[in-house]
Amino acid sequence: MEQIIKIDTEYIRLDALLKLAGAFETGGQAKVSIQNGEVLVNGEVCTMRGKKMREGDSAQFAGVTYRVAAQ
């Protein structure tokens, strides 16, 4: 499953993207999962919660892909 997340800024932090998408209720939950290596960014494990996600980037968690798009 893929979900498109539209942003009106140059980038969004990975933890904020996952929270905005509804993958997590809080930024703290997102932080823990990211640091545990449970999130893929563009197909690779990423443990940096502050990773800048730009248009065209994608994050995967729990079988769902969240793709960043410009608004």
CHARMM-style PDB file with segment names, atoms N, HN, CA, C and O in Angstrom:
ATOM      1  N   MET     1       0.845  -1.182   0.000  1.00  0.00      PROA
ATOM      2  CA  MET     1       0.000   0.000   0.000  1.00  0.00      PROA
ATOM      3  C   MET     1       0.888   1.242   0.000  1.00  0.00      PROA
ATOM      4  O   MET     1       1.928   1.277   0.658  1.00  0.00      PROA
ATOM      5  N   GLU     2       0.463   2.257  -0.746  1.00  0.00      PROA
ATOM      6  HN  GLU     2      -0.381   2.229  -1.281  1.00  0.00      PROA
ATOM      7  CA  GLU     2       1.222   3.502  -0.808  1.00  0.00      PROA
ATOM      8  C   GLU     2       0.326   4.675  -0.459  1.00  0.00      PROA
ATOM      9  O   GLU     2      -0.833   4.744  -0.871  1.00  0.00      PROA
ATOM     10  N   GLN     3       0.888   5.590   0.305  1.00  0.00      PROA
ATOM     11  HN  GLN     3       1.829   5.534   0.639  1.00  0.00      PROA
ATOM     12  CA  GLN     3       0.163   6.788   0.707  1.00  0.00      PROA
ATOM     13  C   GLN     3       0.997   7.996   0.290  1.00  0.00      PROA
ATOM     14  O   GLN     3       2.192   8.051   0.578  1.00  0.00      PROA
ATOM     15  N   ILE     4       0.381   8.961  -0.383  1.00  0.00      PROA
ATOM     16  HN  ILE     4      -0.590   8.916  -0.617  1.00  0.00      PROA
ATOM     17  CA  ILE     4       1.069  10.176  -0.817  1.00  0.00      PROA
ATOM     18  C   ILE     4       0.898  11.239   0.266  1.00  0.00      PROA
ATOM     19  O   ILE     4      -0.218  11.526   0.698  1.00  0.00      PROA
ATOM     20  N   ILE     5       2.019  11.817   0.698  1.00  0.00      PROA
ATOM     21  HN  ILE     5       2.926  11.583   0.346  1.00  0.00      PROA
ATOM     22  CA  ILE     5       1.993  12.884   1.699  1.00  0.00      PROA
ATOM     23  C   ILE     5       2.449  14.165   1.013  1.00  0.00      PROA
ATOM     24  O   ILE     5       3.593  14.264   0.569  1.00  0.00      PROA
ATOM     25  N   LYS     6       1.562  15.137   0.927  1.00  0.00      PROA
ATOM     26  HN  LYS     6       0.632  15.057   1.287  1.00  0.00      PROA
ATOM     27  CA  LYS     6       1.883  16.396   0.245  1.00  0.00      PROA
ATOM     28  C   LYS     6       2.406  17.410   1.253  1.00  0.00      PROA
ATOM     29  O   LYS     6       1.824  17.613   2.318  1.00  0.00      PROA
ATOM     30  N   ILE     7       3.530  18.047   0.888  1.00  0.00      PROA
ATOM     31  HN  ILE     7       4.003  17.883   0.022  1.00  0.00      PROA
ATOM     32  CA  ILE     7       4.111  19.075   1.742  1.00  0.00      PROA
ATOM     33  C   ILE     7       4.249  20.370   0.952  1.00  0.00      PROA
ATOM     34  O   ILE     7       4.373  20.347  -0.272  1.00  0.00      PROA
ATOM     35  N   ASP     8       4.228  21.500   1.657  1.00  0.00      PROA
ATOM     36  HN  ASP     8       4.128  21.519   2.651  1.00  0.00      PROA
ATOM     37  CA  ASP     8       4.387  22.793   0.986  1.00  0.00      PROA
ATOM     38  C   ASP     8       5.685  23.479   1.406  1.00  0.00      PROA
ATOM     39  O   ASP     8       5.828  24.696   1.283  1.00  0.00      PROA
ATOM     40  N   THR     9       6.629  22.675   1.904  1.00  0.00      PROA
ATOM     41  HN  THR     9       6.512  21.687   2.004  1.00  0.00      PROA
ATOM     42  CA  THR     9       7.940  23.170   2.276  1.00  0.00      PROA
ATOM     43  C   THR     9       8.984  22.398   1.477  1.00  0.00      PROA
ATOM     44  O   THR     9       8.647  21.450   0.768  1.00  0.00      PROA
ATOM     45  N   GLU    10      10.253  22.799   1.588  1.00  0.00      PROA
ATOM     46  HN  GLU    10      10.527  23.570   2.164  1.00  0.00      PROA
ATOM     47  CA  GLU    10      11.316  22.136   0.841  1.00  0.00      PROA
ATOM     48  C   GLU    10      11.489  20.683   1.284  1.00  0.00      PROA
ATOM     49  O   GLU    10      11.759  19.803   0.467  1.00  0.00      PROA
ATOM     50  N   TYR    11      11.329  20.443   2.588  1.00  0.00      PROA
ATOM     51  HN  TYR    11      11.109  21.158   3.252  1.00  0.00      PROA
ATOM     52  CA  TYR    11      11.493  19.091   3.129  1.00  0.00      PROA
ATOM     53  C   TYR    11      10.679  18.934   4.405  1.00  0.00      PROA
ATOM     54  O   TYR    11      10.170  19.908   4.960  1.00  0.00      PROA
ATOM     55  N   ILE    12      10.566  17.687   4.862  1.00  0.00      PROA
ATOM     56  HN  ILE    12      10.980  16.896   4.412  1.00  0.00      PROA
ATOM     57  CA  ILE    12       9.941  17.375   6.138  1.00  0.00      PROA
ATOM     58  C   ILE    12      10.815  16.326   6.817  1.00  0.00      PROA
ATOM     59  O   ILE    12      11.348  15.435   6.155  1.00  0.00      PROA
ATOM     60  N   ARG    13      10.962  16.431   8.128  1.00  0.00      PROA
ATOM     61  HN  ARG    13      10.529  17.154   8.666  1.00  0.00      PROA
ATOM     62  CA  ARG    13      11.763  15.446   8.848  1.00  0.00      PROA
ATOM     63  C   ARG    13      11.050  14.100   8.827  1.00  0.00      PROA
ATOM     64  O   ARG    13       9.821  14.031   8.815  1.00  0.00      PROA
ATOM     65  N   LEU    14      11.842  13.040   8.825  1.00  0.00      PROA
ATOM     66  HN  LEU    14      12.840  13.096   8.835  1.00  0.00      PROA
ATOM     67  CA  LEU    14      11.293  11.690   8.766  1.00  0.00      PROA
ATOM     68  C   LEU    14      10.287  11.429   9.877  1.00  0.00      PROA
ATOM     69  O   LEU    14       9.202  10.909   9.614  1.00  0.00      PROA
ATOM     70  N   ASP    15      10.629  11.784  11.125  1.00  0.00      PROA
ATOM     71  HN  ASP    15      11.510  12.207  11.338  1.00  0.00      PROA
ATOM     72  CA  ASP    15       9.699  11.519  12.228  1.00  0.00      PROA
ATOM     73  C   ASP    15       8.404  12.311  12.075  1.00  0.00      PROA
ATOM     74  O   ASP    15       7.325  11.814  12.395  1.00  0.00      PROA
ATOM     75  N   ALA    16       8.518  13.547  11.584  1.00  0.00      PROA
ATOM     76  HN  ALA    16       9.395  13.951  11.324  1.00  0.00      PROA
ATOM     77  CA  ALA    16       7.321  14.380  11.381  1.00  0.00      PROA
ATOM     78  C   ALA    16       6.462  13.825  10.231  1.00  0.00      PROA
ATOM     79  O   ALA    16       5.234  13.873  10.289  1.00  0.00      PROA
ATOM     80  N   LEU    17       7.117  13.305   9.197  1.00  0.00      PROA
ATOM     81  HN  LEU    17       8.115  13.266   9.150  1.00  0.00      PROA
ATOM     82  CA  LEU    17       6.396  12.703   8.077  1.00  0.00      PROA
ATOM     83  C   LEU    17       5.543  11.529   8.551  1.00  0.00      PROA
ATOM     84  O   LEU    17       4.364  11.426   8.212  1.00  0.00      PROA
ATOM     85  N   LEU    18       6.153  10.652   9.337  1.00  0.00      PROA
ATOM     86  HN  LEU    18       7.111  10.737   9.612  1.00  0.00      PROA
ATOM     87  CA  LEU    18       5.430   9.462   9.806  1.00  0.00      PROA
ATOM     88  C   LEU    18       4.288   9.833  10.749  1.00  0.00      PROA
ATOM     89  O   LEU    18       3.235   9.196  10.737  1.00  0.00      PROA
ATOM     90  N   LYS    19       4.498  10.852  11.555  1.00  0.00      PROA
ATOM     91  HN  LYS    19       5.354  11.369  11.564  1.00  0.00      PROA
ATOM     92  CA  LYS    19       3.428  11.309  12.453  1.00  0.00      PROA
ATOM     93  C   LYS    19       2.300  11.946  11.634  1.00  0.00      PROA
ATOM     94  O   LYS    19       1.125  11.668  11.874  1.00  0.00      PROA
ATOM     95  N   LEU    20       2.657  12.799  10.668  1.00  0.00      PROA
ATOM     96  HN  LEU    20       3.611  13.024  10.473  1.00  0.00      PROA
ATOM     97  CA  LEU    20       1.659  13.448   9.814  1.00  0.00      PROA
ATOM     98  C   LEU    20       0.845  12.423   9.038  1.00  0.00      PROA
ATOM     99  O   LEU    20      -0.360  12.590   8.847  1.00  0.00      PROA
ATOM    100  N   ALA    21       1.509  11.363   8.593  1.00  0.00      PROA
ATOM    101  HN  ALA    21       2.488  11.227   8.749  1.00  0.00      PROA
ATOM    102  CA  ALA    21       0.841  10.320   7.807  1.00  0.00      PROA
ATOM    103  C   ALA    21      -0.072   9.443   8.648  1.00  0.00      PROA
ATOM    104  O   ALA    21      -0.889   8.698   8.108  1.00  0.00      PROA
ATOM    105  N   GLY    22       0.062   9.527   9.974  1.00  0.00      PROA
ATOM    106  HN  GLY    22       0.726  10.133  10.413  1.00  0.00      PROA
ATOM    107  CA  GLY    22      -0.775   8.714  10.848  1.00  0.00      PROA
ATOM    108  C   GLY    22      -0.174   7.366  11.195  1.00  0.00      PROA
ATOM    109  O   GLY    22      -0.839   6.524  11.799  1.00  0.00      PROA
ATOM    110  N   ALA    23       1.088   7.152  10.815  1.00  0.00      PROA
ATOM    111  HN  ALA    23       1.628   7.836  10.324  1.00  0.00      PROA
ATOM    112  CA  ALA    23       1.748   5.880  11.137  1.00  0.00      PROA
ATOM    113  C   ALA    23       1.977   5.773  12.646  1.00  0.00      PROA
ATOM    114  O   ALA    23       2.007   4.674  13.199  1.00  0.00      PROA
ATOM    115  N   PHE    24       2.138   6.913  13.300  1.00  0.00      PROA
ATOM    116  HN  PHE    24       2.115   7.806  12.850  1.00  0.00      PROA
ATOM    117  CA  PHE    24       2.341   6.970  14.755  1.00  0.00      PROA
ATOM    118  C   PHE    24       1.499   8.090  15.336  1.00  0.00      PROA
ATOM    119  O   PHE    24       1.225   9.088  14.669  1.00  0.00      PROA
ATOM    120  N   GLU    25       1.090   7.914  16.588  1.00  0.00      PROA
ATOM    121  HN  GLU    25       1.313   7.103  17.129  1.00  0.00      PROA
ATOM    122  CA  GLU    25       0.311   8.961  17.245  1.00  0.00      PROA
ATOM    123  C   GLU    25       1.199  10.088  17.750  1.00  0.00      PROA
ATOM    124  O   GLU    25       0.777  11.244  17.787  1.00  0.00      PROA
ATOM    125  N   THR    26       2.438   9.754  18.142  1.00  0.00      PROA
ATOM    126  HN  THR    26       2.780   8.815  18.112  1.00  0.00      PROA
ATOM    127  CA  THR    26       3.340  10.766  18.692  1.00  0.00      PROA
ATOM    128  C   THR    26       4.695  10.702  17.999  1.00  0.00      PROA
ATOM    129  O   THR    26       5.070   9.685  17.416  1.00  0.00      PROA
ATOM    130  N   GLY    27       5.412  11.806  18.079  1.00  0.00      PROA
ATOM    131  HN  GLY    27       5.108  12.633  18.553  1.00  0.00      PROA
ATOM    132  CA  GLY    27       6.761  11.836  17.545  1.00  0.00      PROA
ATOM    133  C   GLY    27       7.677  10.904  18.310  1.00  0.00      PROA
ATOM    134  O   GLY    27       8.626  10.362  17.743  1.00  0.00      PROA
ATOM    135  N   GLY    28       7.405  10.711  19.583  1.00  0.00      PROA
ATOM    136  HN  GLY    28       6.634  11.151  20.043  1.00  0.00      PROA
ATOM    137  CA  GLY    28       8.215   9.811  20.405  1.00  0.00      PROA
ATOM    138  C   GLY    28       8.128   8.370  19.932  1.00  0.00      PROA
ATOM    139  O   GLY    28       9.129   7.654  19.914  1.00  0.00      PROA
ATOM    140  N   GLN    29       6.930   7.944  19.550  1.00  0.00      PROA
ATOM    141  HN  GLN    29       6.116   8.525  19.565  1.00  0.00      PROA
ATOM    142  CA  GLN    29       6.765   6.584  19.021  1.00  0.00      PROA
ATOM    143  C   GLN    29       7.532   6.434  17.712  1.00  0.00      PROA
ATOM    144  O   GLN    29       8.174   5.411  17.478  1.00  0.00      PROA
ATOM    145  N   ALA    30       7.464   7.442  16.869  1.00  0.00      PROA
ATOM    146  HN  ALA    30       6.942   8.274  17.059  1.00  0.00      PROA
ATOM    147  CA  ALA    30       8.185   7.410  15.598  1.00  0.00      PROA
ATOM    148  C   ALA    30       9.682   7.345  15.851  1.00  0.00      PROA
ATOM    149  O   ALA    30      10.394   6.583  15.197  1.00  0.00      PROA
ATOM    150  N   LYS    31      10.161   8.143  16.797  1.00  0.00      PROA
ATOM    151  HN  LYS    31       9.583   8.763  17.328  1.00  0.00      PROA
ATOM    152  CA  LYS    31      11.587   8.179  17.136  1.00  0.00      PROA
ATOM    153  C   LYS    31      12.101   6.792  17.514  1.00  0.00      PROA
ATOM    154  O   LYS    31      13.147   6.362  17.027  1.00  0.00      PROA
ATOM    155  N   VAL    32      11.378   6.103  18.370  1.00  0.00      PROA
ATOM    156  HN  VAL    32      10.529   6.452  18.766  1.00  0.00      PROA
ATOM    157  CA  VAL    32      11.803   4.780  18.838  1.00  0.00      PROA
ATOM    158  C   VAL    32      11.867   3.788  17.681  1.00  0.00      PROA
ATOM    159  O   VAL    32      12.845   3.051  17.557  1.00  0.00      PROA
ATOM    160  N   SER    33      10.841   3.758  16.835  1.00  0.00      PROA
ATOM    161  HN  SER    33      10.046   4.357  16.936  1.00  0.00      PROA
ATOM    162  CA  SER    33      10.827   2.824  15.709  1.00  0.00      PROA
ATOM    163  C   SER    33      11.939   3.133  14.719  1.00  0.00      PROA
ATOM    164  O   SER    33      12.566   2.219  14.183  1.00  0.00      PROA
ATOM    165  N   ILE    34      12.187   4.413  14.472  1.00  0.00      PROA
ATOM    166  HN  ILE    34      11.677   5.156  14.907  1.00  0.00      PROA
ATOM    167  CA  ILE    34      13.261   4.803  13.555  1.00  0.00      PROA
ATOM    168  C   ILE    34      14.605   4.367  14.125  1.00  0.00      PROA
ATOM    169  O   ILE    34      15.415   3.767  13.418  1.00  0.00      PROA
ATOM    170  N   GLN    35      14.844   4.664  15.389  1.00  0.00      PROA
ATOM    171  HN  GLN    35      14.187   5.151  15.963  1.00  0.00      PROA
ATOM    172  CA  GLN    35      16.122   4.313  16.013  1.00  0.00      PROA
ATOM    173  C   GLN    35      16.319   2.802  16.123  1.00  0.00      PROA
ATOM    174  O   GLN    35      17.455   2.332  16.183  1.00  0.00      PROA
ATOM    175  N   ASN    36      15.234   2.043  16.149  1.00  0.00      PROA
ATOM    176  HN  ASN    36      14.311   2.425  16.100  1.00  0.00      PROA
ATOM    177  CA  ASN    36      15.317   0.582  16.194  1.00  0.00      PROA
ATOM    178  C   ASN    36      15.515  -0.036  14.804  1.00  0.00      PROA
ATOM    179  O   ASN    36      15.593  -1.257  14.673  1.00  0.00      PROA
ATOM    180  N   GLY    37      15.595   0.799  13.781  1.00  0.00      PROA
ATOM    181  HN  GLY    37      15.531   1.791  13.888  1.00  0.00      PROA
ATOM    182  CA  GLY    37      15.827   0.303  12.425  1.00  0.00      PROA
ATOM    183  C   GLY    37      14.610  -0.301  11.764  1.00  0.00      PROA
ATOM    184  O   GLY    37      14.743  -1.127  10.862  1.00  0.00      PROA
ATOM    185  N   GLU    38      13.420   0.096  12.197  1.00  0.00      PROA
ATOM    186  HN  GLU    38      13.312   0.767  12.930  1.00  0.00      PROA
ATOM    187  CA  GLU    38      12.179  -0.470  11.667  1.00  0.00      PROA
ATOM    188  C   GLU    38      11.634   0.301  10.464  1.00  0.00      PROA
ATOM    189  O   GLU    38      10.623  -0.091   9.881  1.00  0.00      PROA
ATOM    190  N   VAL    39      12.306   1.401  10.089  1.00  0.00      PROA
ATOM    191  HN  VAL    39      13.128   1.718  10.562  1.00  0.00      PROA
ATOM    192  CA  VAL    39      11.825   2.254   9.009  1.00  0.00      PROA
ATOM    193  C   VAL    39      12.840   2.255   7.869  1.00  0.00      PROA
ATOM    194  O   VAL    39      14.043   2.399   8.090  1.00  0.00      PROA
ATOM    195  N   LEU    40      12.335   2.094   6.649  1.00  0.00      PROA
ATOM    196  HN  LEU    40      11.358   1.977   6.469  1.00  0.00      PROA
ATOM    197  CA  LEU    40      13.192   2.175   5.467  1.00  0.00      PROA
ATOM    198  C   LEU    40      12.962   3.517   4.781  1.00  0.00      PROA
ATOM    199  O   LEU    40      11.827   3.979   4.664  1.00  0.00      PROA
ATOM    200  N   VAL    41      14.046   4.135   4.330  1.00  0.00      PROA
ATOM    201  HN  VAL    41      14.968   3.759   4.425  1.00  0.00      PROA
ATOM    202  CA  VAL    41      13.957   5.358   3.532  1.00  0.00      PROA
ATOM    203  C   VAL    41      14.563   5.050   2.174  1.00  0.00      PROA
ATOM    204  O   VAL    41      15.729   4.670   2.070  1.00  0.00      PROA
ATOM    205  N   ASN    42      13.760   5.218   1.144  1.00  0.00      PROA
ATOM    206  HN  ASN    42      12.813   5.527   1.229  1.00  0.00      PROA
ATOM    207  CA  ASN    42      14.200   4.912  -0.223  1.00  0.00      PROA
ATOM    208  C   ASN    42      14.802   3.514  -0.308  1.00  0.00      PROA
ATOM    209  O   ASN    42      15.788   3.293  -1.011  1.00  0.00      PROA
ATOM    210  N   GLY    43      14.194   2.565   0.421  1.00  0.00      PROA
ATOM    211  HN  GLY    43      13.392   2.743   0.992  1.00  0.00      PROA
ATOM    212  CA  GLY    43      14.577   1.164   0.347  1.00  0.00      PROA
ATOM    213  C   GLY    43      15.698   0.727   1.274  1.00  0.00      PROA
ATOM    214  O   GLY    43      16.072  -0.446   1.273  1.00  0.00      PROA
ATOM    215  N   GLU    44      16.250   1.659   2.078  1.00  0.00      PROA
ATOM    216  HN  GLU    44      15.946   2.611   2.079  1.00  0.00      PROA
ATOM    217  CA  GLU    44      17.338   1.309   2.982  1.00  0.00      PROA
ATOM    218  C   GLU    44      16.981   1.687   4.413  1.00  0.00      PROA
ATOM    219  O   GLU    44      16.277   2.669   4.647  1.00  0.00      PROA
ATOM    220  N   VAL    45      17.473   0.898   5.373  1.00  0.00      PROA
ATOM    221  HN  VAL    45      18.045   0.100   5.183  1.00  0.00      PROA
ATOM    222  CA  VAL    45      17.225   1.201   6.787  1.00  0.00      PROA
ATOM    223  C   VAL    45      17.796   2.569   7.109  1.00  0.00      PROA
ATOM    224  O   VAL    45      18.927   2.880   6.735  1.00  0.00      PROA
ATOM    225  N   CYS    46      17.021   3.381   7.799  1.00  0.00      PROA
ATOM    226  HN  CYS    46      16.103   3.128   8.103  1.00  0.00      PROA
ATOM    227  CA  CYS    46      17.463   4.710   8.213  1.00  0.00      PROA
ATOM    228  C   CYS    46      17.180   4.858   9.706  1.00  0.00      PROA
ATOM    229  O   CYS    46      16.051   4.650  10.151  1.00  0.00      PROA
ATOM    230  N   THR    47      18.196   5.215  10.472  1.00  0.00      PROA
ATOM    231  HN  THR    47      19.113   5.384  10.111  1.00  0.00      PROA
ATOM    232  CA  THR    47      18.018   5.396  11.920  1.00  0.00      PROA
ATOM    233  C   THR    47      18.103   6.862  12.320  1.00  0.00      PROA
ATOM    234  O   THR    47      18.191   7.172  13.509  1.00  0.00      PROA
ATOM    235  N   MET    48      18.079   7.764  11.354  1.00  0.00      PROA
ATOM    236  HN  MET    48      18.009   7.513  10.389  1.00  0.00      PROA
ATOM    237  CA  MET    48      18.137   9.208  11.645  1.00  0.00      PROA
ATOM    238  C   MET    48      16.725   9.784  11.620  1.00  0.00      PROA
ATOM    239  O   MET    48      16.130   9.943  10.554  1.00  0.00      PROA
ATOM    240  N   ARG    49      16.199  10.092  12.788  1.00  0.00      PROA
ATOM    241  HN  ARG    49      16.683   9.963  13.654  1.00  0.00      PROA
ATOM    242  CA  ARG    49      14.819  10.594  12.826  1.00  0.00      PROA
ATOM    243  C   ARG    49      14.699  11.972  12.194  1.00  0.00      PROA
ATOM    244  O   ARG    49      13.613  12.363  11.769  1.00  0.00      PROA
ATOM    245  N   GLY    50      15.804  12.716  12.128  1.00  0.00      PROA
ATOM    246  HN  GLY    50      16.687  12.399  12.474  1.00  0.00      PROA
ATOM    247  CA  GLY    50      15.793  14.043  11.535  1.00  0.00      PROA
ATOM    248  C   GLY    50      16.110  14.051  10.049  1.00  0.00      PROA
ATOM    249  O   GLY    50      16.328  15.114   9.467  1.00  0.00      PROA
ATOM    250  N   LYS    51      16.137  12.877   9.429  1.00  0.00      PROA
ATOM    251  HN  LYS    51      15.960  12.014   9.902  1.00  0.00      PROA
ATOM    252  CA  LYS    51      16.429  12.763   7.992  1.00  0.00      PROA
ATOM    253  C   LYS    51      15.493  13.677   7.212  1.00  0.00      PROA
ATOM    254  O   LYS    51      14.277  13.636   7.402  1.00  0.00      PROA
ATOM    255  N   LYS    52      16.055  14.496   6.341  1.00  0.00      PROA
ATOM    256  HN  LYS    52      17.043  14.530   6.187  1.00  0.00      PROA
ATOM    257  CA  LYS    52      15.251  15.412   5.536  1.00  0.00      PROA
ATOM    258  C   LYS    52      14.644  14.650   4.360  1.00  0.00      PROA
ATOM    259  O   LYS    52      15.360  14.124   3.508  1.00  0.00      PROA
ATOM    260  N   MET    53      13.332  14.601   4.330  1.00  0.00      PROA
ATOM    261  HN  MET    53      12.750  15.028   5.022  1.00  0.00      PROA
ATOM    262  CA  MET    53      12.594  13.915   3.276  1.00  0.00      PROA
ATOM    263  C   MET    53      12.089  14.969   2.293  1.00  0.00      PROA
ATOM    264  O   MET    53      11.332  15.870   2.653  1.00  0.00      PROA
ATOM    265  N   ARG    54      12.532  14.828   1.032  1.00  0.00      PROA
ATOM    266  HN  ARG    54      13.147  14.096   0.739  1.00  0.00      PROA
ATOM    267  CA  ARG    54      12.154  15.773  -0.005  1.00  0.00      PROA
ATOM    268  C   ARG    54      11.215  15.114  -1.015  1.00  0.00      PROA
ATOM    269  O   ARG    54      10.996  13.903  -0.982  1.00  0.00      PROA
ATOM    270  N   GLU    55      10.667  15.931  -1.907  1.00  0.00      PROA
ATOM    271  HN  GLU    55      10.844  16.915  -1.933  1.00  0.00      PROA
ATOM    272  CA  GLU    55       9.762  15.418  -2.934  1.00  0.00      PROA
ATOM    273  C   GLU    55      10.399  14.227  -3.650  1.00  0.00      PROA
ATOM    274  O   GLU    55      11.554  14.294  -4.072  1.00  0.00      PROA
ATOM    275  N   GLY    56       9.645  13.147  -3.782  1.00  0.00      PROA
ATOM    276  HN  GLY    56       8.707  13.094  -3.439  1.00  0.00      PROA
ATOM    277  CA  GLY    56      10.123  11.942  -4.448  1.00  0.00      PROA
ATOM    278  C   GLY    56      10.684  10.897  -3.497  1.00  0.00      PROA
ATOM    279  O   GLY    56      10.790   9.726  -3.859  1.00  0.00      PROA
ATOM    280  N   ASP    57      11.050  11.310  -2.265  1.00  0.00      PROA
ATOM    281  HN  ASP    57      10.963  12.262  -1.970  1.00  0.00      PROA
ATOM    282  CA  ASP    57      11.548  10.351  -1.271  1.00  0.00      PROA
ATOM    283  C   ASP    57      10.389   9.517  -0.737  1.00  0.00      PROA
ATOM    284  O   ASP    57       9.231   9.931  -0.792  1.00  0.00      PROA
ATOM    285  N   SER    58      10.721   8.340  -0.222  1.00  0.00      PROA
ATOM    286  HN  SER    58      11.662   8.004  -0.178  1.00  0.00      PROA
ATOM    287  CA  SER    58       9.683   7.500   0.371  1.00  0.00      PROA
ATOM    288  C   SER    58      10.198   6.864   1.657  1.00  0.00      PROA
ATOM    289  O   SER    58      11.392   6.606   1.812  1.00  0.00      PROA
ATOM    290  N   ALA    59       9.274   6.622   2.563  1.00  0.00      PROA
ATOM    291  HN  ALA    59       8.304   6.831   2.436  1.00  0.00      PROA
ATOM    292  CA  ALA    59       9.561   5.929   3.815  1.00  0.00      PROA
ATOM    293  C   ALA    59       8.629   4.733   3.882  1.00  0.00      PROA
ATOM    294  O   ALA    59       7.470   4.822   3.477  1.00  0.00      PROA
ATOM    295  N   GLN    60       9.132   3.610   4.395  1.00  0.00      PROA
ATOM    296  HN  GLN    60      10.074   3.538   4.724  1.00  0.00      PROA
ATOM    297  CA  GLN    60       8.307   2.411   4.540  1.00  0.00      PROA
ATOM    298  C   GLN    60       8.294   1.990   6.004  1.00  0.00      PROA
ATOM    299  O   GLN    60       9.328   1.949   6.670  1.00  0.00      PROA
ATOM    300  N   PHE    61       7.093   1.679   6.486  1.00  0.00      PROA
ATOM    301  HN  PHE    61       6.253   1.712   5.945  1.00  0.00      PROA
ATOM    302  CA  PHE    61       6.931   1.172   7.837  1.00  0.00      PROA
ATOM    303  C   PHE    61       5.691   0.291   7.862  1.00  0.00      PROA
ATOM    304  O   PHE    61       4.640   0.673   7.348  1.00  0.00      PROA
ATOM    305  N   ALA    62       5.816  -0.881   8.455  1.00  0.00      PROA
ATOM    306  HN  ALA    62       6.670  -1.192   8.873  1.00  0.00      PROA
ATOM    307  CA  ALA    62       4.696  -1.813   8.646  1.00  0.00      PROA
ATOM    308  C   ALA    62       3.937  -2.092   7.352  1.00  0.00      PROA
ATOM    309  O   ALA    62       2.708  -2.152   7.347  1.00  0.00      PROA
ATOM    310  N   GLY    63       4.677  -2.261   6.253  1.00  0.00      PROA
ATOM    311  HN  GLY    63       5.676  -2.212   6.257  1.00  0.00      PROA
ATOM    312  CA  GLY    63       4.052  -2.619   4.989  1.00  0.00      PROA
ATOM    313  C   GLY    63       3.423  -1.477   4.217  1.00  0.00      PROA
ATOM    314  O   GLY    63       2.809  -1.699   3.173  1.00  0.00      PROA
ATOM    315  N   VAL    64       3.568  -0.268   4.711  1.00  0.00      PROA
ATOM    316  HN  VAL    64       4.067  -0.088   5.559  1.00  0.00      PROA
ATOM    317  CA  VAL    64       2.997   0.893   4.031  1.00  0.00      PROA
ATOM    318  C   VAL    64       4.139   1.791   3.560  1.00  0.00      PROA
ATOM    319  O   VAL    64       5.093   2.036   4.298  1.00  0.00      PROA
ATOM    320  N   THR    65       4.030   2.277   2.330  1.00  0.00      PROA
ATOM    321  HN  THR    65       3.255   2.078   1.731  1.00  0.00      PROA
ATOM    322  CA  THR    65       5.013   3.214   1.788  1.00  0.00      PROA
ATOM    323  C   THR    65       4.399   4.620   1.815  1.00  0.00      PROA
ATOM    324  O   THR    65       3.281   4.835   1.346  1.00  0.00      PROA
ATOM    325  N   TYR    66       5.147   5.556   2.369  1.00  0.00      PROA
ATOM    326  HN  TYR    66       6.055   5.382   2.750  1.00  0.00      PROA
ATOM    327  CA  TYR    66       4.718   6.957   2.441  1.00  0.00      PROA
ATOM    328  C   TYR    66       5.608   7.758   1.503  1.00  0.00      PROA
ATOM    329  O   TYR    66       6.800   7.915   1.766  1.00  0.00      PROA
ATOM    330  N   ARG    67       5.041   8.270   0.406  1.00  0.00      PROA
ATOM    331  HN  ARG    67       4.072   8.142   0.193  1.00  0.00      PROA
ATOM    332  CA  ARG    67       5.821   9.000  -0.590  1.00  0.00      PROA
ATOM    333  C   ARG    67       5.563  10.499  -0.455  1.00  0.00      PROA
ATOM    334  O   ARG    67       4.419  10.938  -0.331  1.00  0.00      PROA
ATOM    335  N   VAL    68       6.651  11.279  -0.481  1.00  0.00      PROA
ATOM    336  HN  VAL    68       7.580  10.923  -0.582  1.00  0.00      PROA
ATOM    337  CA  VAL    68       6.566  12.725  -0.346  1.00  0.00      PROA
ATOM    338  C   VAL    68       6.313  13.354  -1.712  1.00  0.00      PROA
ATOM    339  O   VAL    68       6.988  13.032  -2.689  1.00  0.00      PROA
ATOM    340  N   ALA    69       5.336  14.252  -1.768  1.00  0.00      PROA
ATOM    341  HN  ALA    69       4.787  14.513  -0.974  1.00  0.00      PROA
ATOM    342  CA  ALA    69       5.010  14.974  -2.994  1.00  0.00      PROA
ATOM    343  C   ALA    69       4.828  16.456  -2.663  1.00  0.00      PROA
ATOM    344  O   ALA    69       4.412  16.815  -1.561  1.00  0.00      PROA
ATOM    345  N   ALA    70       5.149  17.309  -3.642  1.00  0.00      PROA
ATOM    346  HN  ALA    70       5.487  17.017  -4.537  1.00  0.00      PROA
ATOM    347  CA  ALA    70       4.942  18.745  -3.457  1.00  0.00      PROA
ATOM    348  C   ALA    70       3.447  19.048  -3.596  1.00  0.00      PROA
ATOM    349  O   ALA    70       2.719  18.377  -4.327  1.00  0.00      PROA
ATOM    350  N   GLN    71       3.027  20.065  -2.880  1.00  0.00      PROA
ATOM    351  HN  GLN    71       3.619  20.610  -2.286  1.00  0.00      PROA
ATOM    352  CA  GLN    71       1.608  20.416  -2.914  1.00  0.00      PROA
ATOM    353  C   GLN    71       1.277  21.268  -4.090  1.00  0.00      PROA
ATOM    354  OT1 GLN    71       0.122  21.653  -4.268  1.00  0.00      PROA
TER     355      GLN     71
END
